[in-house]
Each structure stands twice: as C-alpha cells, then as structure tokens.
C-alpha cells in the first residue's frame, strides 16, 4: 500500500511553498516541485492553479493502485477534485481531503446552494476530511447537517514560528486587515513581508475569513494583533498574549492606546506566551493526520 500526497501549487513566499516539503514524511508527493512567483499577495493565479491540479490529478490517477491512500491537500480549490476522486474510488483508492476554509466565503463563485451541493459531494467521496479549526467544522455542520460530524476532523494547519521570525525592529506603525485584504497598499508578497517586519500593530476588520493564516503570521512576527472575537480567532488566543479582542471602535482605540505604553520586554513576554501555546497546537498537525489515516 502506498500513500500519495496531492499538494497545492507552490507559490513563493506563501505557506504552499514550504508545505510541499512538510508532507514528504507522510507519503510520496505527486506533481512538479517548481515554485511559482505570484505578483498578487492575496489571490492565486487561477489558470496556473487549474493547470497544476489537472496535471497532478492525471499523474495520481495513473500511479495510484487499489488499496492505496491519497491525501488531497485542498479539495476545494481550484475545483477539479470531484472528477478525479470519483475515478480513483472506482479503482479502490481511499481518499482523505483537506479543507482550508474557502467554503461559504462571499468571494466564492459557488457561494450559496450550489456550493452546498458541491461540498456534500466532496465530503461524501472522502473517508475523512481535515480542517484547521473547531469554528470551521461547526460552520460546515451548520450547513450540511450533523451527520458529517464524525467525518470532519479538526487537526489545525501546519504553522512554524521559525518561518516568520520575531522582529526587534518594529516601528510604531499600524496595518489594517480589511474586508478582503490589508488595505494599506500591500499588493505583493515582498510588501507583505516588509509589513510583518515593521508593523507593531495589526488591526483586523474582516467581514469574512478563511483560516486566519495572516493573523498567525502577524503574531509570529511579534506584532500586537487586535481583532473582533469571531471566526477561528478565539482558538489562537492565550492569556497575556499578543492577540487582543475589541468590541467596537472606542474599545479598539482604548486598547491601542494602552498597549502603546507597554515596554519591549512586555511585548516579548506576550510573544512567548503566544508562541508556546500555538506551537503546541500546530506543531503536531502531521502526526494527527497520520494517525487519522491509519485508523
């Protein structure tokens, strides 16, 4: 029996770049290892993603045999999972899928009833589906029904504090996470990385969210992150950490004024409180997935 890993398109500077190597210990990686450089900081080039998934799907369809297992690292995007999975199951292959959080996002062209039907079909084809947070699992169950409770497993998303180093050179700058992106002229991956190095404060005003990877990266950089208590954010919170919740505009301004008075030593203490909790939570994702695929 072989285990095959169907990765995402590797995009330089994003988590997909290092995820490719992260999963190698679990099975054989299918597809090209080349890294694509995107100009846009927020959205993957859809044509490149489609071409990549079609090619990797064709390869795994040829390579996988009866009794093999496949971990498909994003069954939701760009959208060709259903066709390949149907044929693989006919061959006697067991399929496990990862969902990052794109379902129900208002930017999804399938948003609404069609999205619900597609999602049902995707989950039905998988033996188990892995998600990053309890919030997201509950969101799926609210739409599809509680009968999927045992199939959906909360394992987190792989995250490494070593990939976004603590910045000692923070400036008294604040960046805003807007409705769809960071609304401060950050358009490229290089812009975003520079913001992580420099900004001491990140404020989230999102009306829709996937997993919240940007929040984790801001925390890993040593920035104070102020957000509303919603989405998966409460699962990132720790007492005396860098993640701070606000209730309204007045509360936000008061908390910003308060943390601006804190010393660098206090910021570092908050950072380590945050890092210790989140490393425990997300360092063992590979082990959790491996265990679920063995059962």
C-alpha positions, 0 to 999 in steps of 0.5 A: 500500500502506498500513500500519495500526497496531492499538494497545492501549487507552490507559490513563493513566499506563501505557506504552499511553498514550504508545505510541499516539503512538510508532507514528504514524511507522510507519503510520496508527493505527486506533481512538479516541485517548481515554485511559482512567483505570484505578483498578487499577495492575496489571490492565486493565479487561477489558470496556473492553479487549474493547470497544476491540479489537472496535471497532478490529478492525471499523474495520481490517477495513473500511479495510484493502485487499489488499496492505496491512500491519497491525501488531497491537500485542498479539495476545494480549490481550484475545483477539479477534485470531484472528477478525479476522486470519483475515478480513483474510488472506482479503482479502490483508492481511499481518499482523505481531503483537506479543507482550508476554509474557502467554503461559504466565503462571499468571494466564492463563485459557488457561494450559496446552494450550489456550493452546498451541493458541491461540498456534500459531494466532496465530503461524501467521496472522502473517508475523512476530511481535515480542517484547521479549526473547531469554528470551521467544522461547526460552520460546515455542520451548520450547513450540511447537517450533523451527520458529517460530524464524525467525518470532519476532523479538526487537526489545525494547519501546519504553522512554524514560528521559525518561518516568520521570525520575531522582529526587534525592529518594529516601528510604531506603525499600524496595518489594517486587515480589511474586508478582503485584504490589508488595505494599506497598499500591500499588493505583493508578497515582498510588501507583505513581508516588509509589513510583518517586519515593521508593523507593531500593530495589526488591526483586523476588520474582516467581514469574512475569513478563511483560516486566519493564516495572516493573523498567525503570521502577524503574531509570529512576527511579534506584532500586537494583533487586535481583532473582533472575537469571531471566526477561528480567532478565539482558538489562537488566543492565550492569556497575556498574549499578543492577540487582543479582542475589541468590541467596537471602535472606542474599545479598539482605540482604548486598547491601542492606546494602552498597549502603546505604553507597554515596554519591549520586554512586555511585548516579548513576554506576550510573544512567548506566551503566544508562541508556546501555546500555538506551537503546541497546537500546530506543531503536531498537525502531521502526526494527527493526520497520520494517525487519522489515516491509519485508523 
